[in-house]
Amino acid sequence: MAAVRLSLQGGLGRLSRSLPLLCLLGFLTQGAEAQIAKIQLCQPSTNSDTACLTNPNSPTGEPYARIQMEAGGVATCYNQYAVPVPGTDDEEHFIRCYSPSINRGVTADASGGPREGGCKGSWTEAKEWCEALSITSEDPANSDQMRNQLLGAALPGQVVDDWRLARTMTEAGTQCGSGCQGDFEL
């Protein structure tokens, strides 16, 4: 699961079909404080050049949305029509962060760098960790996984320090395939 922040217009709507990633989302409803929700987003076996499957939630029969990464041509597919359901802060899920400046997502203790508590935490822990995260692109201390996740998104030596929880499905989709085998947890 990943911790992200999602802005919704019009409430929760219909629930999506069961998909392999259960994310933890904090979403904003019109005029309300942030709330916590869970969502299933990333699709299995999509870290390749194969086309995304047809999304059963699409009203027009289009495929799942695709995020193409530069590292080895890796692509991941995600459900752009997934709908969040309420969650609580005491649930532990994968911590995933999004940077709007480079349009890329990372996972705590993997592509986002080390985290004492590992890959998982509460929504509050995720929010705090993401907002404190700072990564320098192509720093020799970066792991291979971190370098691959940032490849083509950040300039060499660029300090990326605008990490936060994702606010849209597209932002959350950039986190698929970012580490800790969190994509396929039910």
Disulfide bonds with the S-S distance in Angstrom:
Cys42-Cys176 1.92
Cys52-Cys77 1.88
Cys97-Cys130 2.02
Cys119-Cys180 1.49
